[in-house]
Amino acid sequence: MVELVKNKIIYTLKTEIFHLIAALTAALMVHILFGDIRYSILALAVAFFVDVDHLLDYFLAEGFRVDFKSFFSGEFFSKWGKLVIFFHGWEYVLIFLVLFLFTKTPVFAVLSIALFSHYTVDFFTNPCVDKFGYFLTFRLRNKFRFNKVLSNKNHSL
């Protein structure tokens, strides 16, 4: 059991490296498109820190008890039985893209690019999550039940 938790923590740290690379790529892409360092910084911040919703899930599951092992291994998700991660949803990418297309406001494109980069990493590094699991509407329709969001019910995050 200890080895499994250790492996999950190492896996999480590895995926954070991929998230950082994706966030830097999004920031560079935004800089190329808009030439404004402020938008690049926003893209970097959003793409990397969107995972703050994991912390919200953790506190909903555990209260204000802090257990780094439980948090970084993700074991609290299966213990709690829910996967809310409210800031994770492909719908946001589409909404911000449509808003950009109608308003021509760059910040909407920046948000769309940043979130797309993050969700893409999640999609490919979390094979245990159902292919629709990163749609907020899918999770909502399934009442955020952890076992409904997983593609392989014998798997865990």
Secondary structure as the mmCIF struct_conf table of DSSP 4:
data_model
#
loop_
_struct_conf.conf_type_id
_struct_conf.id
_struct_conf.beg_label_comp_id
_struct_conf.beg_label_asym_id
_struct_conf.beg_label_seq_id
_struct_conf.end_label_comp_id
_struct_conf.end_label_asym_id
_struct_conf.end_label_seq_id
HELX_RH_AL_P HELX_RH_AL_P1 VAL A 2 PHE A 34
HELX_RH_AL_P HELX_RH_AL_P2 ILE A 37 PHE A 49
TURN_TY1_P TURN_TY1_P1 VAL A 50 ASP A 51
HELX_RH_AL_P HELX_RH_AL_P3 VAL A 52 GLU A 62
TURN_TY1_P TURN_TY1_P2 GLY A 63 PHE A 64
HELX_RH_AL_P HELX_RH_AL_P4 PHE A 68 SER A 73
TURN_TY1_P TURN_TY1_P3 GLY A 74 GLY A 74
HELX_RH_AL_P HELX_RH_AL_P5 GLU A 75 TRP A 80
TURN_TY1_P TURN_TY1_P4 GLY A 81 GLY A 81
STRN STRN1 LYS A 82 LYS A 82
TURN_TY1_P TURN_TY1_P5 PHE A 86 PHE A 87
HELX_RH_AL_P HELX_RH_AL_P6 TRP A 90 THR A 103
HELX_RH_AL_P HELX_RH_AL_P7 PRO A 106 THR A 125
TURN_TY1_P TURN_TY1_P6 PRO A 127 CYS A 128
STRN STRN2 VAL A 129 VAL A 129
TURN_TY1_P TURN_TY1_P7 LYS A 131 TYR A 134
HELX_RH_AL_P HELX_RH_AL_P8 LEU A 136 ARG A 141
TURN_TY1_P TURN_TY1_P8 ASN A 142 PHE A 144
STRN STRN3 ARG A 145 ARG A 145
HELX_RH_AL_P HELX_RH_AL_P9 PHE A 146 VAL A 149
STRN STRN4 LEU A 150 LEU A 150
BEND BEND1 SER A 151 ASN A 152
TURN_TY1_P TURN_TY1_P9 LYS A 153 ASN A 154
#
